[in-house]
Amino acid sequence: MSFPEDLTMALTGTTEHQLRNWRRTGLLVPEVSASRPPLYSFRDLVALRTVARLRSGTSLQKVRKAFAKMPEFDLTDHPAEYRFAVADDSIAVWTDEGFLDLVKKPGQYRIVSLADIFRPFRNHRDDEVVDFERPRERLRVDARRLGGWPTIDGTRVPFDTVADAVGGDHPISFDNLRHFYPGVSPAAAQDAVDFAAAIHRRGRSA
């Protein structure tokens, strides 16, 4: 499954400028396609949230330095495969031998767990980054379901299919939607429409 830039921004709290800059500098190059339009993998989304979460507690310069030094220690897997920790002036990565300091200024590390990356947080601009697994109350992101594409909770129905159905050229009413998608409640459909609108706003502001 590949994720377009507007959905990537909505799920990771990043901006078009950041994504373009991180592609250009090699901080995070999309696995699927780095050309226009860029397409990101599910692992890319996790890595982008990791960068955004680390960035909320330290400088982008240190994040760049940490990621750049990883190959020196044979840490060459996708960034989403690693767990990080931050100190006031440093970033470390967990290895089989414990934490490895990547900036060489060890301090009291604060572990950034996968739960930290997935739950809502405020980025360095103090913007709220949505819950990765539940970008809306009745929407769900699960790597095992449609490759991580957001779906209506409890179903395999993509959120954008529902949003298009009730807001497209030939809209279906929220009440009649159940005839086409029995597992989709009006409240879930409203969440899909709301999330689609947020993505659209992201795309327009890019």
C-alpha positions in Angstrom: 0.0 0.0 0.0 1.3 3.5 -0.9 0.3 6.7 0.8 0.0 10.0 -1.1 1.5 13.2 0.3 -1.6 14.8 1.6 -2.6 11.7 3.6 1.0 11.3 4.7 1.0 14.8 6.1 -2.3 14.3 7.9 -1.1 11.1 9.6 2.4 12.3 10.5 1.9 16.0 11.4 4.5 17.0 8.7 4.3 19.7 6.1 4.8 19.6 2.4 8.0 21.7 2.8 9.4 19.3 5.4 8.7 16.3 3.3 10.3 17.9 0.3 13.3 19.0 2.3 13.8 15.6 4.0 13.6 13.9 0.6 16.1 16.3 -0.9 18.6 15.9 2.0 18.1 12.2 2.3 16.8 12.3 5.9 13.8 10.2 4.7 13.4 9.2 1.1 10.1 7.4 0.3 10.4 3.7 -0.3 7.7 3.7 -3.0 8.5 6.7 -5.1 10.5 9.9 -4.5 9.4 11.5 -7.8 6.4 13.6 -8.3 4.0 12.8 -6.9 5.9 11.2 -4.0 4.4 8.0 -2.5 5.2 6.8 1.0 5.1 3.3 2.5 3.5 2.4 5.9 7.0 2.1 7.3 7.8 5.6 6.0 4.8 6.9 7.9 6.1 5.3 11.1 9.6 6.8 10.5 8.2 10.2 9.7 6.2 10.2 13.0 9.4 9.1 14.7 11.3 12.1 13.2 8.4 14.4 14.2 8.4 13.0 17.7 12.1 13.3 18.2 12.0 16.8 16.7 9.5 17.8 19.4 12.2 17.4 22.0 15.4 18.2 20.2 16.8 20.1 17.2 16.4 18.9 13.6 20.2 19.2 13.3 20.6 16.5 16.0 18.0 14.3 14.4 19.9 14.6 11.1 23.2 13.9 12.7 21.8 10.8 14.5 20.2 9.4 11.3 23.4 10.1 9.3 25.6 8.3 11.8 23.5 5.1 11.9 25.2 3.4 8.9 28.6 3.9 10.6 27.4 1.3 13.1 25.8 -1.0 10.5 22.3 0.2 11.4 21.1 0.2 7.8 17.5 -1.1 8.2 14.6 1.2 7.6 14.4 3.8 10.4 10.9 2.5 11.4 12.6 -0.7 12.5 14.5 1.0 15.3 13.6 2.4 18.8 15.1 5.7 19.8 15.6 7.6 23.0 16.3 11.3 23.6 18.3 13.3 26.1 18.6 17.1 26.3 21.5 17.2 23.9 21.5 13.7 22.3 19.7 10.9 20.6 20.3 7.2 21.1 19.2 4.1 19.3 18.5 0.7 21.0 20.8 -2.1 19.9 21.4 -5.7 21.1 24.1 -4.2 23.4 21.9 -1.4 24.8 21.5 2.2 23.9 24.0 3.5 21.4 24.5 7.3 21.6 24.4 8.8 18.1 25.3 12.4 18.9 28.0 11.6 21.6 26.5 13.7 24.3 25.0 11.1 26.7 22.6 12.2 29.3 19.4 10.9 31.0 17.6 9.2 28.1 13.9 9.4 27.7 12.8 6.3 25.6 10.6 7.1 22.7 8.5 3.9 22.4 6.3 2.9 19.5 3.4 3.8 21.7 4.8 7.3 22.0 5.1 7.5 18.3 1.6 6.2 17.7 -0.3 8.2 20.3 -1.2 11.9 19.7 1.6 14.4 20.5 2.4 18.0 19.8 5.2 18.7 17.3 7.8 21.4 17.4 5.3 23.9 16.0 2.9 23.0 18.8 0.5 21.5 16.3 -1.5 18.4 17.5 -0.4 15.3 15.6 -3.3 12.8 15.3 -3.5 9.4 16.9 -1.8 7.2 14.3 -4.0 4.2 14.9 -7.2 6.2 15.4 -7.0 9.4 13.4 -10.7 9.9 14.2 -12.7 8.1 16.9 -14.3 5.6 14.4 -11.4 5.3 12.0 -8.7 2.7 12.3 -5.1 2.4 10.9 -3.8 -1.2 11.1 -0.9 -2.4 9.0 -2.6 -5.8 8.7 -5.7 -4.3 7.2 -5.4 -2.8 3.6 -1.7 -2.2 4.3 -2.5 0.5 6.9 -4.9 2.6 4.8 -7.4 4.2 7.2 -10.6 2.2 7.4 -13.9 2.4 9.2 -13.3 0.8 12.6 -14.4 -2.8 12.6 -14.6 -3.1 8.8 -12.3 -3.2 5.7 -14.1 -0.2 4.2 -11.7 2.6 3.3 -12.5 5.9 4.8 -12.2 7.7 1.5 -14.7 5.4 -0.1 -17.2 6.4 2.5 -16.3 10.1 2.3 -16.7 10.0 -1.5 -20.0 8.2 -1.3 -21.6 10.9 1.0 -19.8 13.9 -0.5 -19.3 13.0 -4.2 -21.1 14.1 -7.3 -24.0 11.7 -6.5 -24.1 11.8 -2.7 -25.7 9.1 -0.6 -27.4 10.2 2.6 -25.8 9.2 5.9 -28.9 7.1 6.7 -29.0 5.3 3.3 -25.3 4.5 3.5 -26.0 1.5 5.6 -27.7 -0.2 2.6 -24.4 -0.2 0.8 -22.0 -0.6 3.8 -24.0 -2.2 6.6 -21.1 -1.9 9.0 -20.7 1.9 8.6 -22.8 4.0 11.0 -23.7 7.6 10.3 -21.2 8.7 13.0 -18.4 6.7 11.4 -19.3 8.2 8.0 -19.1 11.7 9.6 -15.6 10.8 10.9 -14.6 9.7 7.4 -15.9 13.0 5.9 -14.2 15.1 8.6 -10.8 13.3 8.1 -11.1 13.6 4.3 -11.7 17.3 4.7 -8.6 17.6 7.0 -6.5 15.9 4.3 -7.9 18.2 1.6 -7.0 21.2 3.7 -3.4 19.8 4.1 -3.2 19.4 0.4 -4.4 22.9 -0.4 -2.0 24.5 2.1 1.0 22.6 0.6 
